[in-house]
Amino acid sequence: MKPKFDYLDTTEASQLEGLSEILIQVNRSAATVKGGRRMSFAALTVAGNRAGIVGQGFGKARQVPNAIEKATKDTRKHMIRVPVTTVGSIPHEVNGHYCGSQVRLI
């Protein structure tokens, strides 16, 4: 069963202070057209206040700065409140699987 997260309103997310935004990755994509190659870029960003409010966003554009700007706007749209009991702990058990390995956070 997946935990249900409390999504923030866009007005509430825009008024948050102390958000730190991090650019995770910028991908370049090229499409071959009649006149040559047409480049486009995709950016992935995350933001949070390190106190239980986090968000992630994805933006695509023809130039890198525009893609990053779109990604940060998308990040603020998709802010959620994650329950944190004490500093550095999680309130429920989480299981993760990747190939042959398993990770359990308790």
C-alpha positions in Angstrom: 0.0 0.0 0.0 1.4 3.4 -1.0 1.4 6.2 1.5 -0.9 9.1 0.6 0.9 12.4 0.5 -0.5 15.8 1.3 -0.2 17.9 -1.8 0.4 21.7 -1.3 -1.6 24.3 -3.2 0.3 26.3 -5.8 -0.3 29.5 -3.8 1.0 27.9 -0.6 4.1 26.5 -2.4 5.0 29.8 -4.0 4.9 31.5 -0.5 7.3 29.0 1.1 10.7 30.4 2.2 13.9 28.6 2.6 13.5 26.3 -0.4 16.7 24.9 -1.8 16.4 24.0 -5.5 18.9 21.6 -7.1 19.3 20.8 -10.8 19.7 17.1 -11.1 20.3 16.5 -14.8 20.0 18.1 -18.2 19.5 15.8 -21.2 20.1 16.8 -24.8 18.0 15.4 -27.6 18.6 15.8 -31.3 16.1 15.3 -34.1 17.4 15.2 -37.6 15.4 17.4 -40.0 15.9 18.5 -43.6 18.2 21.4 -42.6 20.3 19.5 -40.1 19.9 18.6 -36.5 17.3 20.2 -34.2 18.5 20.2 -30.6 16.1 20.2 -27.6 16.9 20.0 -23.9 15.1 18.4 -20.9 15.9 19.4 -17.3 15.1 17.6 -14.0 15.0 19.6 -10.7 14.1 19.0 -7.1 13.3 21.4 -4.3 12.7 21.2 -0.6 13.0 23.0 2.7 14.7 20.0 4.5 11.7 19.9 6.9 9.2 17.6 5.2 8.3 19.6 2.1 9.7 18.3 -1.2 8.9 18.5 -4.9 10.3 17.4 -8.3 9.8 18.8 -11.7 10.6 18.2 -15.4 10.8 20.7 -18.2 11.6 20.6 -21.9 12.6 23.4 -24.2 14.8 24.4 -27.2 17.4 26.2 -24.9 18.9 25.0 -21.6 17.9 28.1 -19.5 14.2 27.8 -20.6 14.2 24.1 -19.8 15.5 24.8 -16.3 13.0 27.6 -15.8 10.1 25.3 -16.8 11.4 22.5 -14.6 11.5 24.8 -11.5 8.0 26.0 -12.2 6.9 22.4 -12.4 8.7 21.6 -9.2 6.7 24.3 -7.3 3.5 22.8 -8.8 4.2 19.3 -7.5 5.2 20.1 -3.9 4.2 17.5 -1.3 4.3 17.3 2.4 6.2 14.2 3.6 5.7 13.2 7.3 8.9 13.3 9.3 8.8 12.2 12.9 12.2 13.3 14.2 15.3 14.7 12.6 16.7 12.2 10.1 14.1 9.5 10.6 11.1 8.2 8.6 7.7 7.4 10.0 7.1 4.1 8.1 9.0 1.1 6.7 10.1 1.4 3.0 11.2 -1.5 0.8 13.2 -1.0 -2.4 14.2 -3.5 -5.1 16.6 -3.1 -7.9 17.8 -6.1 -10.0 19.0 -8.7 -7.4 19.4 -6.3 -4.5 16.9 -5.3 -1.8 17.0 -2.4 0.6 14.7 -2.0 3.7 14.5 1.3 5.6 13.0 0.9 9.0 
